[in-house]
């Protein structure tokens, strides 16, 4: 996907994309917070909620529009656009009414499969059985990341700020290892759209991005990991850019499976939810802490990647998971959620 711009145009394109991304991200939240629209997309407090008052959702549509507009403007492969549109429409429909978890998951896997077939630059180069294993891995990774991101969107600002941080880290790596190109501009446009939504959702939530935004962001992030990963080291690096989300979701899922719980049922057992709901730490502090850890760890991994060896990347990821698990266990001790 590397396609360098004329250096004379890069700055102008950046000045055009980033403000528009921010504007669209903000306007999506603003429009869905208006009474005429909000009444059809109201999130009532429930078992998984960390809010006490009814709040409109679906505001992530502005992020979707900003990313799709940048994708088309920058000339990225058209074949993946239907996948992005369909995952966002599925999220929007889910924000409007309940959908069977099994149907949702089936559609996520199907759309992820289409994205791999339509967008992977390496798929045509593989032979059997490598092509089957490659397709299966990326399909599951994209579908899982979309769901993980959706599950982690449970307190004010966490999905938008973590999205912006992840895309900025990915853009920084691209700049350091390839210079400015349309990939960097796309990632910065996505980051600016996330930041544009932040004022509508953080520190107080006027509107939630809903499944419309969170499913799309997870799906899009994972698709970018697939497109940009040219080695196992690249994959581990990009994976680490969203490490707090992956760690929280995987450790929570492991605990629920151990307790023989239905993992498809709504809950409030993620670490970030326990910090807010049981430990009474503010949304502001928890969200900023997650984003700070994400940024620091991502920068560390970029440096380790520059050493050119894969084992330090593997070691650091394992250490991060172990440390996260230990801290999570200590915080959960004594809580009813464990």
FIKOL-833970 format. One record per residue (C-alpha): x, y, z; residue in three letters; residue number from 1. Coordinates in nm, 4 decimals, always signed. Layout:
! residues N
atom x: X | y: Y | z: Z | r: ALA | k: NUM
...
END
This chain:
! residues 338
atom x: +0.0000 | y: +0.0000 | z: +0.0000 | r: UNK | k: 1
atom x: +0.2963 | y: +0.2305 | z: +0.0074 | r: UNK | k: 2
atom x: +0.2455 | y: +0.5173 | z: -0.2325 | r: UNK | k: 3
atom x: +0.4503 | y: +0.8263 | z: -0.1652 | r: UNK | k: 4
atom x: +0.3018 | y: +1.1661 | z: -0.2320 | r: UNK | k: 5
atom x: +0.4793 | y: +1.4535 | z: -0.3972 | r: UNK | k: 6
atom x: +0.6567 | y: +1.6163 | z: -0.0988 | r: UNK | k: 7
atom x: +0.5122 | y: +1.9526 | z: -0.1979 | r: UNK | k: 8
atom x: +0.1588 | y: +1.8184 | z: -0.1506 | r: UNK | k: 9
atom x: +0.2009 | y: +1.6160 | z: +0.1680 | r: UNK | k: 10
atom x: +0.1656 | y: +1.9062 | z: +0.4089 | r: UNK | k: 11
atom x: -0.1347 | y: +2.0463 | z: +0.2227 | r: UNK | k: 12
atom x: -0.3048 | y: +1.7074 | z: +0.2255 | r: UNK | k: 13
atom x: -0.2345 | y: +1.6753 | z: +0.5983 | r: UNK | k: 14
atom x: -0.3824 | y: +2.0202 | z: +0.6628 | r: UNK | k: 15
atom x: -0.6902 | y: +1.9143 | z: +0.4693 | r: UNK | k: 16
atom x: -0.7442 | y: +1.5666 | z: +0.6165 | r: UNK | k: 17
atom x: -0.6773 | y: +1.6185 | z: +0.9857 | r: UNK | k: 18
atom x: -0.9146 | y: +1.9137 | z: +1.0499 | r: UNK | k: 19
atom x: -1.1878 | y: +1.7476 | z: +0.8457 | r: UNK | k: 20
atom x: -1.1391 | y: +1.4236 | z: +1.0356 | r: UNK | k: 21
atom x: -1.1713 | y: +1.6113 | z: +1.3645 | r: UNK | k: 22
atom x: -1.4774 | y: +1.7992 | z: +1.2392 | r: UNK | k: 23
atom x: -1.6582 | y: +1.4872 | z: +1.1195 | r: UNK | k: 24
atom x: -1.5741 | y: +1.2998 | z: +1.4386 | r: UNK | k: 25
atom x: -1.7203 | y: +1.5856 | z: +1.6432 | r: UNK | k: 26
atom x: -2.0263 | y: +1.6376 | z: +1.4239 | r: UNK | k: 27
atom x: -2.1209 | y: +1.2699 | z: +1.4379 | r: UNK | k: 28
atom x: -2.1367 | y: +1.2925 | z: +1.8154 | r: UNK | k: 29
atom x: -2.3152 | y: +1.6281 | z: +1.8083 | r: UNK | k: 30
atom x: -2.5855 | y: +1.5155 | z: +1.5646 | r: UNK | k: 31
atom x: -2.6602 | y: +1.1974 | z: +1.7580 | r: UNK | k: 32
atom x: -2.6831 | y: +1.3961 | z: +2.0805 | r: UNK | k: 33
atom x: -2.9658 | y: +1.6104 | z: +1.9380 | r: UNK | k: 34
atom x: -3.3134 | y: +1.5168 | z: +2.0683 | r: UNK | k: 35
atom x: -3.4534 | y: +1.4462 | z: +1.7205 | r: UNK | k: 36
atom x: -3.1950 | y: +1.1704 | z: +1.6632 | r: UNK | k: 37
atom x: -3.1076 | y: +1.0741 | z: +2.0212 | r: UNK | k: 38
atom x: -3.4576 | y: +0.9479 | z: +2.0945 | r: UNK | k: 39
atom x: -3.4081 | y: +0.6635 | z: +1.8472 | r: UNK | k: 40
atom x: -3.0641 | y: +0.5611 | z: +1.9780 | r: UNK | k: 41
atom x: -3.0957 | y: +0.5791 | z: +2.3553 | r: UNK | k: 42
atom x: -2.8736 | y: +0.3623 | z: +2.5748 | r: UNK | k: 43
atom x: -3.0624 | y: +0.2695 | z: +2.8903 | r: UNK | k: 44
atom x: -2.8480 | y: +0.1712 | z: +3.1911 | r: UNK | k: 45
atom x: -2.8140 | y: -0.2065 | z: +3.2196 | r: UNK | k: 46
atom x: -2.5967 | y: -0.4878 | z: +3.3512 | r: UNK | k: 47
atom x: -2.2919 | y: -0.3838 | z: +3.1487 | r: UNK | k: 48
atom x: -2.3402 | y: -0.0094 | z: +3.1910 | r: UNK | k: 49
atom x: -2.1113 | y: +0.2176 | z: +3.3882 | r: UNK | k: 50
atom x: -2.3498 | y: +0.5108 | z: +3.3545 | r: UNK | k: 51
atom x: -2.6609 | y: +0.5866 | z: +3.5565 | r: UNK | k: 52
atom x: -2.8631 | y: +0.8035 | z: +3.3181 | r: UNK | k: 53
atom x: -3.0050 | y: +0.7276 | z: +2.9706 | r: UNK | k: 54
atom x: -2.7554 | y: +0.8502 | z: +2.7099 | r: UNK | k: 55
atom x: -2.7806 | y: +0.8555 | z: +2.3288 | r: UNK | k: 56
atom x: -2.5467 | y: +0.6300 | z: +2.1341 | r: UNK | k: 57
atom x: -2.4412 | y: +0.5877 | z: +1.7722 | r: UNK | k: 58
atom x: -2.2268 | y: +0.9025 | z: +1.7722 | r: UNK | k: 59
atom x: -1.9329 | y: +0.7086 | z: +1.6280 | r: UNK | k: 60
atom x: -2.0865 | y: +0.7437 | z: +1.2826 | r: UNK | k: 61
atom x: -1.8794 | y: +1.0599 | z: +1.2359 | r: UNK | k: 62
atom x: -1.5598 | y: +0.8617 | z: +1.2912 | r: UNK | k: 63
atom x: -1.6735 | y: +0.6095 | z: +1.0323 | r: UNK | k: 64
atom x: -1.7465 | y: +0.8805 | z: +0.7753 | r: UNK | k: 65
atom x: -1.4123 | y: +1.0533 | z: +0.8409 | r: UNK | k: 66
atom x: -1.2115 | y: +0.7342 | z: +0.7922 | r: UNK | k: 67
atom x: -1.4052 | y: +0.6269 | z: +0.4825 | r: UNK | k: 68
atom x: -1.3674 | y: +0.9727 | z: +0.3301 | r: UNK | k: 69
atom x: -0.9910 | y: +0.9708 | z: +0.3942 | r: UNK | k: 70
atom x: -0.9655 | y: +0.6144 | z: +0.2594 | r: UNK | k: 71
atom x: -1.1317 | y: +0.7124 | z: -0.0691 | r: UNK | k: 72
atom x: -0.9554 | y: +1.0488 | z: -0.0974 | r: UNK | k: 73
atom x: -0.6135 | y: +0.8863 | z: -0.0549 | r: UNK | k: 74
atom x: -0.6863 | y: +0.6190 | z: -0.3140 | r: UNK | k: 75
atom x: -0.6735 | y: +0.3076 | z: -0.0980 | r: UNK | k: 76
atom x: -0.8167 | y: -0.0195 | z: -0.2363 | r: UNK | k: 77
atom x: -1.1874 | y: +0.0174 | z: -0.3059 | r: UNK | k: 78
atom x: -1.2509 | y: -0.3533 | z: -0.2465 | r: UNK | k: 79
atom x: -1.2355 | y: -0.3144 | z: +0.1337 | r: UNK | k: 80
atom x: -1.4864 | y: -0.0284 | z: +0.1522 | r: UNK | k: 81
atom x: -1.7969 | y: -0.2545 | z: +0.1535 | r: UNK | k: 82
atom x: -1.6564 | y: -0.4407 | z: +0.4554 | r: UNK | k: 83
atom x: -1.6042 | y: -0.1164 | z: +0.6470 | r: UNK | k: 84
atom x: -1.9507 | y: +0.0081 | z: +0.5546 | r: UNK | k: 85
atom x: -2.1207 | y: -0.3176 | z: +0.6493 | r: UNK | k: 86
atom x: -1.9527 | y: -0.3468 | z: +0.9905 | r: UNK | k: 87
atom x: -2.0550 | y: +0.0118 | z: +1.0725 | r: UNK | k: 88
atom x: -2.4128 | y: -0.0463 | z: +0.9507 | r: UNK | k: 89
atom x: -2.4310 | y: -0.3594 | z: +1.1614 | r: UNK | k: 90
atom x: -2.3173 | y: -0.1536 | z: +1.4602 | r: UNK | k: 91
atom x: -2.5697 | y: +0.1201 | z: +1.3833 | r: UNK | k: 92
atom x: -2.8502 | y: -0.1356 | z: +1.3610 | r: UNK | k: 93
atom x: -2.7320 | y: -0.2853 | z: +1.6908 | r: UNK | k: 94
atom x: -2.7459 | y: +0.0612 | z: +1.8480 | r: UNK | k: 95
atom x: -3.1073 | y: +0.0864 | z: +1.7336 | r: UNK | k: 96
atom x: -3.2276 | y: -0.2550 | z: +1.8546 | r: UNK | k: 97
atom x: -3.0981 | y: -0.5748 | z: +2.0095 | r: UNK | k: 98
atom x: -2.9381 | y: -0.8342 | z: +1.7806 | r: UNK | k: 99
atom x: -2.8701 | y: -1.1978 | z: +1.8624 | r: UNK | k: 100
atom x: -2.5072 | y: -1.2360 | z: +1.9820 | r: UNK | k: 101
atom x: -2.4639 | y: -1.5430 | z: +1.7630 | r: UNK | k: 102
atom x: -2.5859 | y: -1.3561 | z: +1.4541 | r: UNK | k: 103
atom x: -2.3599 | y: -1.0610 | z: +1.5346 | r: UNK | k: 104
atom x: -2.0547 | y: -1.2805 | z: +1.5768 | r: UNK | k: 105
atom x: -2.1327 | y: -1.4720 | z: +1.2582 | r: UNK | k: 106
atom x: -2.1554 | y: -1.1467 | z: +1.0626 | r: UNK | k: 107
atom x: -1.8312 | y: -1.0173 | z: +1.2154 | r: UNK | k: 108
atom x: -1.6482 | y: -1.3325 | z: +1.1075 | r: UNK | k: 109
atom x: -1.8002 | y: -1.3198 | z: +0.7592 | r: UNK | k: 110
atom x: -1.7090 | y: -0.9533 | z: +0.7097 | r: UNK | k: 111
atom x: -1.3589 | y: -1.0181 | z: +0.8430 | r: UNK | k: 112
atom x: -1.3200 | y: -1.3006 | z: +0.5920 | r: UNK | k: 113
atom x: -1.4281 | y: -1.0698 | z: +0.3090 | r: UNK | k: 114
atom x: -1.1807 | y: -0.8067 | z: +0.4298 | r: UNK | k: 115
atom x: -0.8939 | y: -1.0561 | z: +0.4228 | r: UNK | k: 116
atom x: -0.9839 | y: -1.1780 | z: +0.0749 | r: UNK | k: 117
atom x: -1.0390 | y: -0.8274 | z: -0.0586 | r: UNK | k: 118
atom x: -0.7515 | y: -0.6435 | z: +0.1058 | r: UNK | k: 119
atom x: -0.4582 | y: -0.8657 | z: +0.1961 | r: UNK | k: 120
atom x: -0.1578 | y: -0.7904 | z: -0.0272 | r: UNK | k: 121
atom x: +0.0027 | y: -1.1257 | z: +0.0603 | r: UNK | k: 122
atom x: -0.2866 | y: -1.3671 | z: +0.0101 | r: UNK | k: 123
atom x: -0.2300 | y: -1.4074 | z: -0.3678 | r: UNK | k: 124
atom x: +0.1347 | y: -1.4972 | z: -0.3029 | r: UNK | k: 125
atom x: +0.0584 | y: -1.7985 | z: -0.0846 | r: UNK | k: 126
atom x: +0.0035 | y: -2.1603 | z: -0.1791 | r: UNK | k: 127
atom x: -0.1977 | y: -2.4360 | z: -0.0147 | r: UNK | k: 128
atom x: -0.2166 | y: -2.4984 | z: +0.2824 | r: UNK | k: 129
atom x: -0.0550 | y: -2.1673 | z: +0.3791 | r: UNK | k: 130
atom x: -0.3365 | y: -1.9697 | z: +0.2223 | r: UNK | k: 131
atom x: -0.5920 | y: -2.1464 | z: +0.4454 | r: UNK | k: 132
atom x: -0.3951 | y: -2.0869 | z: +0.7665 | r: UNK | k: 133
atom x: -0.3250 | y: -1.7238 | z: +0.6712 | r: UNK | k: 134
atom x: -0.6898 | y: -1.6540 | z: +0.5930 | r: UNK | k: 135
atom x: -0.8108 | y: -1.8246 | z: +0.9105 | r: UNK | k: 136
atom x: -0.5668 | y: -1.6364 | z: +1.1324 | r: UNK | k: 137
atom x: -0.6463 | y: -1.2902 | z: +1.0005 | r: UNK | k: 138
atom x: -1.0195 | y: -1.3554 | z: +0.9861 | r: UNK | k: 139
atom x: -1.0264 | y: -1.4530 | z: +1.3524 | r: UNK | k: 140
atom x: -0.7916 | y: -1.1696 | z: +1.4487 | r: UNK | k: 141
atom x: -1.0022 | y: -0.9020 | z: +1.2803 | r: UNK | k: 142
atom x: -1.3322 | y: -1.0379 | z: +1.4137 | r: UNK | k: 143
atom x: -1.1901 | y: -1.0792 | z: +1.7647 | r: UNK | k: 144
atom x: -1.0378 | y: -0.7299 | z: +1.7716 | r: UNK | k: 145
atom x: -1.3666 | y: -0.5745 | z: +1.6582 | r: UNK | k: 146
atom x: -1.5463 | y: -0.7486 | z: +1.9450 | r: UNK | k: 147
atom x: -1.2731 | y: -0.6765 | z: +2.1999 | r: UNK | k: 148
atom x: -1.2849 | y: -0.3089 | z: +2.1116 | r: UNK | k: 149
atom x: -1.6617 | y: -0.3100 | z: +2.1410 | r: UNK | k: 150
atom x: -1.6462 | y: -0.4753 | z: +2.4846 | r: UNK | k: 151
atom x: -1.3854 | y: -0.2248 | z: +2.6043 | r: UNK | k: 152
atom x: -1.6046 | y: +0.0719 | z: +2.5140 | r: UNK | k: 153
atom x: -1.7691 | y: +0.0938 | z: +2.8539 | r: UNK | k: 154
atom x: -1.6601 | y: +0.4207 | z: +3.0161 | r: UNK | k: 155
atom x: -1.6310 | y: +0.7773 | z: +2.8962 | r: UNK | k: 156
atom x: -1.3551 | y: +0.8458 | z: +2.6473 | r: UNK | k: 157
atom x: -1.1715 | y: +0.5128 | z: +2.6642 | r: UNK | k: 158
atom x: -1.2527 | y: +0.3947 | z: +2.3106 | r: UNK | k: 159
atom x: -1.1869 | y: +0.7315 | z: +2.1450 | r: UNK | k: 160
atom x: -0.8619 | y: +0.8119 | z: +2.3280 | r: UNK | k: 161
atom x: -0.7266 | y: +0.4593 | z: +2.2930 | r: UNK | k: 162
atom x: -0.8133 | y: +0.4649 | z: +1.9237 | r: UNK | k: 163
atom x: -0.6360 | y: +0.7956 | z: +1.8721 | r: UNK | k: 164
atom x: -0.3309 | y: +0.6704 | z: +2.0642 | r: UNK | k: 165
atom x: -0.3130 | y: +0.3452 | z: +1.8681 | r: UNK | k: 166
atom x: -0.3396 | y: +0.5152 | z: +1.5288 | r: UNK | k: 167
atom x: -0.0811 | y: +0.7798 | z: +1.6227 | r: UNK | k: 168
atom x: +0.1626 | y: +0.5092 | z: +1.7347 | r: UNK | k: 169
atom x: +0.1105 | y: +0.3243 | z: +1.4088 | r: UNK | k: 170
atom x: +0.1601 | y: +0.6450 | z: +1.2101 | r: UNK | k: 171
atom x: +0.4795 | y: +0.7245 | z: +1.4039 | r: UNK | k: 172
atom x: +0.6206 | y: +0.3824 | z: +1.3217 | r: UNK | k: 173
atom x: +0.5350 | y: +0.4279 | z: +0.9536 | r: UNK | k: 174
atom x: +0.7087 | y: +0.7678 | z: +0.9490 | r: UNK | k: 175
atom x: +1.0221 | y: +0.6319 | z: +1.1167 | r: UNK | k: 176
atom x: +1.0477 | y: +0.3327 | z: +0.8854 | r: UNK | k: 177
atom x: +0.9173 | y: +0.4618 | z: +0.5536 | r: UNK | k: 178
atom x: +0.8571 | y: +0.8323 | z: +0.5632 | r: UNK | k: 179
atom x: +0.5364 | y: +1.0174 | z: +0.4918 | r: UNK | k: 180
atom x: +0.2936 | y: +0.8441 | z: +0.2615 | r: UNK | k: 181
atom x: -0.0794 | y: +0.7901 | z: +0.2218 | r: UNK | k: 182
atom x: -0.0782 | y: +0.5262 | z: +0.4978 | r: UNK | k: 183
atom x: +0.0448 | y: +0.7830 | z: +0.7491 | r: UNK | k: 184
atom x: -0.2119 | y: +1.0364 | z: +0.6343 | r: UNK | k: 185
atom x: -0.4910 | y: +0.7799 | z: +0.6672 | r: UNK | k: 186
atom x: -0.3838 | y: +0.6877 | z: +1.0197 | r: UNK | k: 187
atom x: -0.3622 | y: +1.0525 | z: +1.1246 | r: UNK | k: 188
atom x: -0.7069 | y: +1.1169 | z: +0.9784 | r: UNK | k: 189
atom x: -0.8431 | y: +0.8253 | z: +1.1837 | r: UNK | k: 190
atom x: -0.6698 | y: +0.9564 | z: +1.4967 | r: UNK | k: 191
atom x: -0.8065 | y: +1.3083 | z: +1.4421 | r: UNK | k: 192
atom x: -1.1602 | y: +1.1688 | z: +1.3980 | r: UNK | k: 193
atom x: -1.1282 | y: +0.9890 | z: +1.7324 | r: UNK | k: 194
atom x: -1.0034 | y: +1.3087 | z: +1.8964 | r: UNK | k: 195
atom x: -1.2887 | y: +1.5025 | z: +1.7389 | r: UNK | k: 196
atom x: -1.5368 | y: +1.2747 | z: +1.9125 | r: UNK | k: 197
atom x: -1.3676 | y: +1.3126 | z: +2.2529 | r: UNK | k: 198
atom x: -1.5333 | y: +1.6454 | z: +2.3535 | r: UNK | k: 199
atom x: -1.8757 | y: +1.4849 | z: +2.3078 | r: UNK | k: 200
atom x: -1.7875 | y: +1.1851 | z: +2.5247 | r: UNK | k: 201
atom x: -1.5190 | y: +1.2890 | z: +2.7716 | r: UNK | k: 202
atom x: -1.4915 | y: +1.3648 | z: +3.0585 | r: UNK | k: 203
atom x: -1.8742 | y: +1.3784 | z: +3.0662 | r: UNK | k: 204
atom x: -2.0656 | y: +1.1841 | z: +2.8051 | r: UNK | k: 205
atom x: -2.3219 | y: +1.3737 | z: +2.6008 | r: UNK | k: 206
atom x: -2.3318 | y: +1.0785 | z: +2.3635 | r: UNK | k: 207
atom x: -2.1691 | y: +0.7362 | z: +2.3236 | r: UNK | k: 208
atom x: -1.9994 | y: +0.6205 | z: +2.0042 | r: UNK | k: 209
atom x: -2.1973 | y: +0.2982 | z: +2.0382 | r: UNK | k: 210
atom x: -2.1422 | y: -0.0201 | z: +1.8423 | r: UNK | k: 211
atom x: -2.1373 | y: +0.1976 | z: +1.5319 | r: UNK | k: 212
atom x: -1.8038 | y: +0.3440 | z: +1.6313 | r: UNK | k: 213
atom x: -1.6443 | y: +0.0800 | z: +1.8522 | r: UNK | k: 214
atom x: -1.7020 | y: -0.2167 | z: +1.6199 | r: UNK | k: 215
atom x: -1.5749 | y: -0.0136 | z: +1.3267 | r: UNK | k: 216
atom x: -1.2638 | y: +0.1097 | z: +1.5104 | r: UNK | k: 217
atom x: -1.1673 | y: -0.2404 | z: +1.6210 | r: UNK | k: 218
atom x: -1.2320 | y: -0.3812 | z: +1.2751 | r: UNK | k: 219
atom x: -1.0407 | y: -0.0995 | z: +1.1051 | r: UNK | k: 220
atom x: -0.7456 | y: -0.1177 | z: +1.3451 | r: UNK | k: 221
atom x: -0.7095 | y: -0.4932 | z: +1.2918 | r: UNK | k: 222
atom x: -0.7390 | y: -0.4488 | z: +0.9139 | r: UNK | k: 223
atom x: -0.4559 | y: -0.1945 | z: +0.9249 | r: UNK | k: 224
atom x: -0.2440 | y: -0.4409 | z: +1.1240 | r: UNK | k: 225
atom x: -0.3034 | y: -0.6963 | z: +0.8493 | r: UNK | k: 226
atom x: -0.2180 | y: -0.4518 | z: +0.5707 | r: UNK | k: 227
atom x: +0.0957 | y: -0.3109 | z: +0.7338 | r: UNK | k: 228
atom x: +0.2472 | y: -0.6284 | z: +0.8839 | r: UNK | k: 229
atom x: +0.5302 | y: -0.7490 | z: +0.6629 | r: UNK | k: 230
atom x: +0.6839 | y: -0.9744 | z: +0.9299 | r: UNK | k: 231
atom x: +0.6040 | y: -1.1442 | z: +1.2599 | r: UNK | k: 232
atom x: +0.7862 | y: -0.8608 | z: +1.4353 | r: UNK | k: 233
atom x: +0.5625 | y: -0.6028 | z: +1.2702 | r: UNK | k: 234
atom x: +0.2523 | y: -0.7912 | z: +1.3832 | r: UNK | k: 235
atom x: +0.3718 | y: -0.8109 | z: +1.7440 | r: UNK | k: 236
atom x: +0.4524 | y: -0.4404 | z: +1.7371 | r: UNK | k: 237
atom x: +0.1146 | y: -0.3331 | z: +1.5995 | r: UNK | k: 238
atom x: -0.0598 | y: -0.5729 | z: +1.8375 | r: UNK | k: 239
atom x: +0.1174 | y: -0.3999 | z: +2.1267 | r: UNK | k: 240
atom x: -0.0289 | y: -0.0638 | z: +2.0253 | r: UNK | k: 241
atom x: -0.3605 | y: -0.1838 | z: +2.1676 | r: UNK | k: 242
atom x: -0.2122 | y: -0.4028 | z: +2.4414 | r: UNK | k: 243
atom x: -0.4193 | y: -0.2716 | z: +2.7377 | r: UNK | k: 244
atom x: -0.7411 | y: -0.3562 | z: +2.5522 | r: UNK | k: 245
atom x: -0.6231 | y: -0.7031 | z: +2.4554 | r: UNK | k: 246
atom x: -0.4939 | y: -0.7739 | z: +2.8064 | r: UNK | k: 247
atom x: -0.8090 | y: -0.6560 | z: +2.9829 | r: UNK | k: 248
atom x: -1.0396 | y: -0.8490 | z: +2.7504 | r: UNK | k: 249
atom x: -0.8385 | y: -1.1728 | z: +2.7483 | r: UNK | k: 250
atom x: -0.7849 | y: -1.1827 | z: +3.1256 | r: UNK | k: 251
atom x: -1.1526 | y: -1.1061 | z: +3.1868 | r: UNK | k: 252
atom x: -1.2601 | y: -1.3730 | z: +2.9393 | r: UNK | k: 253
atom x: -1.0301 | y: -1.6273 | z: +3.1058 | r: UNK | k: 254
atom x: -1.1803 | y: -1.5524 | z: +3.4480 | r: UNK | k: 255
atom x: -1.5356 | y: -1.5826 | z: +3.3169 | r: UNK | k: 256
atom x: -1.4600 | y: -1.9099 | z: +3.1408 | r: UNK | k: 257
atom x: -1.2982 | y: -2.0414 | z: +3.4574 | r: UNK | k: 258
atom x: -1.6165 | y: -1.9522 | z: +3.6457 | r: UNK | k: 259
atom x: -1.8222 | y: -2.1244 | z: +3.3724 | r: UNK | k: 260
atom x: -2.0067 | y: -1.8060 | z: +3.2844 | r: UNK | k: 261
atom x: -2.1757 | y: -1.7335 | z: +2.9531 | r: UNK | k: 262
atom x: -1.9263 | y: -1.5015 | z: +2.7836 | r: UNK | k: 263
atom x: -2.1975 | y: -1.3707 | z: +2.5507 | r: UNK | k: 264
atom x: -2.3965 | y: -1.2166 | z: +2.8365 | r: UNK | k: 265
atom x: -2.3420 | y: -0.8484 | z: +2.9328 | r: UNK | k: 266
atom x: -2.1260 | y: -0.7924 | z: +3.2389 | r: UNK | k: 267
atom x: -1.9136 | y: -0.5411 | z: +3.4292 | r: UNK | k: 268
atom x: -1.6102 | y: -0.7575 | z: +3.5013 | r: UNK | k: 269
atom x: -1.3423 | y: -0.5908 | z: +3.2929 | r: UNK | k: 270
atom x: -1.0697 | y: -0.4389 | z: +3.5031 | r: UNK | k: 271
atom x: -1.1544 | y: -0.0862 | z: +3.3868 | r: UNK | k: 272
atom x: -1.5183 | y: -0.1413 | z: +3.4912 | r: UNK | k: 273
atom x: -1.4177 | y: -0.2676 | z: +3.8350 | r: UNK | k: 274
atom x: -1.1945 | y: +0.0364 | z: +3.8832 | r: UNK | k: 275
atom x: -1.4852 | y: +0.2676 | z: +3.8023 | r: UNK | k: 276
atom x: -1.7816 | y: +0.0834 | z: +3.9526 | r: UNK | k: 277
atom x: -1.6353 | y: -0.0918 | z: +4.2586 | r: UNK | k: 278
atom x: -1.3225 | y: +0.1076 | z: +4.3370 | r: UNK | k: 279
atom x: -1.5021 | y: +0.4364 | z: +4.2607 | r: UNK | k: 280
atom x: -1.2199 | y: +0.5802 | z: +4.0533 | r: UNK | k: 281
atom x: -1.3426 | y: +0.8414 | z: +3.8067 | r: UNK | k: 282
atom x: -1.3890 | y: +0.7736 | z: +3.4362 | r: UNK | k: 283
atom x: -1.1399 | y: +1.0543 | z: +3.3742 | r: UNK | k: 284
atom x: -0.8581 | y: +0.8928 | z: +3.5704 | r: UNK | k: 285
atom x: -0.9132 | y: +0.5385 | z: +3.4415 | r: UNK | k: 286
atom x: -0.9378 | y: +0.6471 | z: +3.0779 | r: UNK | k: 287
atom x: -0.6269 | y: +0.8646 | z: +3.0973 | r: UNK | k: 288
atom x: -0.4366 | y: +0.5866 | z: +3.2757 | r: UNK | k: 289
atom x: -0.5202 | y: +0.3318 | z: +3.0058 | r: UNK | k: 290
atom x: -0.4187 | y: +0.5755 | z: +2.7301 | r: UNK | k: 291
atom x: -0.0957 | y: +0.6658 | z: +2.9127 | r: UNK | k: 292
atom x: +0.0042 | y: +0.3004 | z: +2.9595 | r: UNK | k: 293
atom x: -0.0830 | y: +0.2324 | z: +2.5966 | r: UNK | k: 294
atom x: +0.1331 | y: +0.5219 | z: +2.4737 | r: UNK | k: 295
atom x: +0.4343 | y: +0.4445 | z: +2.6931 | r: UNK | k: 296
atom x: +0.4319 | y: +0.0736 | z: +2.6145 | r: UNK | k: 297
atom x: +0.3826 | y: +0.1425 | z: +2.2439 | r: UNK | k: 298
atom x: +0.6824 | y: +0.3750 | z: +2.2325 | r: UNK | k: 299
atom x: +0.8931 | y: +0.1173 | z: +2.4159 | r: UNK | k: 300
atom x: +0.7926 | y: -0.1475 | z: +2.1631 | r: UNK | k: 301
atom x: +0.8820 | y: +0.0794 | z: +1.8704 | r: UNK | k: 302
atom x: +1.2314 | y: +0.1140 | z: +2.0143 | r: UNK | k: 303
atom x: +1.2643 | y: -0.2618 | z: +2.0766 | r: UNK | k: 304
atom x: +1.1432 | y: -0.3310 | z: +1.7219 | r: UNK | k: 305
atom x: +1.4231 | y: -0.1089 | z: +1.5891 | r: UNK | k: 306
atom x: +1.6757 | y: -0.3540 | z: +1.7365 | r: UNK | k: 307
atom x: +1.5766 | y: -0.5977 | z: +1.4634 | r: UNK | k: 308
atom x: +1.5167 | y: -0.9057 | z: +1.6809 | r: UNK | k: 309
atom x: +1.1846 | y: -1.0735 | z: +1.7474 | r: UNK | k: 310
atom x: +1.2539 | y: -1.2356 | z: +2.0844 | r: UNK | k: 311
atom x: +1.2733 | y: -0.9051 | z: +2.2769 | r: UNK | k: 312
atom x: +0.9301 | y: -0.8164 | z: +2.1314 | r: UNK | k: 313
atom x: +0.7874 | y: -1.1502 | z: +2.2411 | r: UNK | k: 314
atom x: +0.9457 | y: -1.1157 | z: +2.5842 | r: UNK | k: 315
atom x: +0.8118 | y: -0.7653 | z: +2.6415 | r: UNK | k: 316
atom x: +0.4601 | y: -0.8629 | z: +2.5366 | r: UNK | k: 317
atom x: +0.4641 | y: -1.1635 | z: +2.7673 | r: UNK | k: 318
atom x: +0.5940 | y: -0.9523 | z: +3.0551 | r: UNK | k: 319
atom x: +0.3220 | y: -0.6945 | z: +2.9913 | r: UNK | k: 320
atom x: +0.0526 | y: -0.9638 | z: +2.9943 | r: UNK | k: 321
atom x: +0.1908 | y: -1.1219 | z: +3.3108 | r: UNK | k: 322
atom x: +0.2214 | y: -0.7872 | z: +3.4898 | r: UNK | k: 323
atom x: -0.1270 | y: -0.6860 | z: +3.3800 | r: UNK | k: 324
atom x: -0.2620 | y: -1.0197 | z: +3.5023 | r: UNK | k: 325
atom x: -0.0947 | y: -0.9850 | z: +3.8432 | r: UNK | k: 326
atom x: -0.2207 | y: -0.6290 | z: +3.8906 | r: UNK | k: 327
atom x: -0.5662 | y: -0.7288 | z: +3.7700 | r: UNK | k: 328
atom x: -0.5818 | y: -1.0187 | z: +4.0159 | r: UNK | k: 329
atom x: -0.4773 | y: -0.8013 | z: +4.3090 | r: UNK | k: 330
atom x: -0.7366 | y: -0.5372 | z: +4.2244 | r: UNK | k: 331
atom x: -1.0094 | y: -0.7975 | z: +4.1772 | r: UNK | k: 332
atom x: -0.9400 | y: -0.9683 | z: +4.5107 | r: UNK | k: 333
atom x: -1.2252 | y: -0.9024 | z: +4.7452 | r: UNK | k: 334
atom x: -1.4557 | y: -0.7822 | z: +4.4685 | r: UNK | k: 335
atom x: -1.7830 | y: -0.9600 | z: +4.3993 | r: UNK | k: 336
atom x: -1.6935 | y: -0.9846 | z: +4.0295 | r: UNK | k: 337
atom x: -1.4258 | y: -1.2501 | z: +4.0785 | r: UNK | k: 338
END
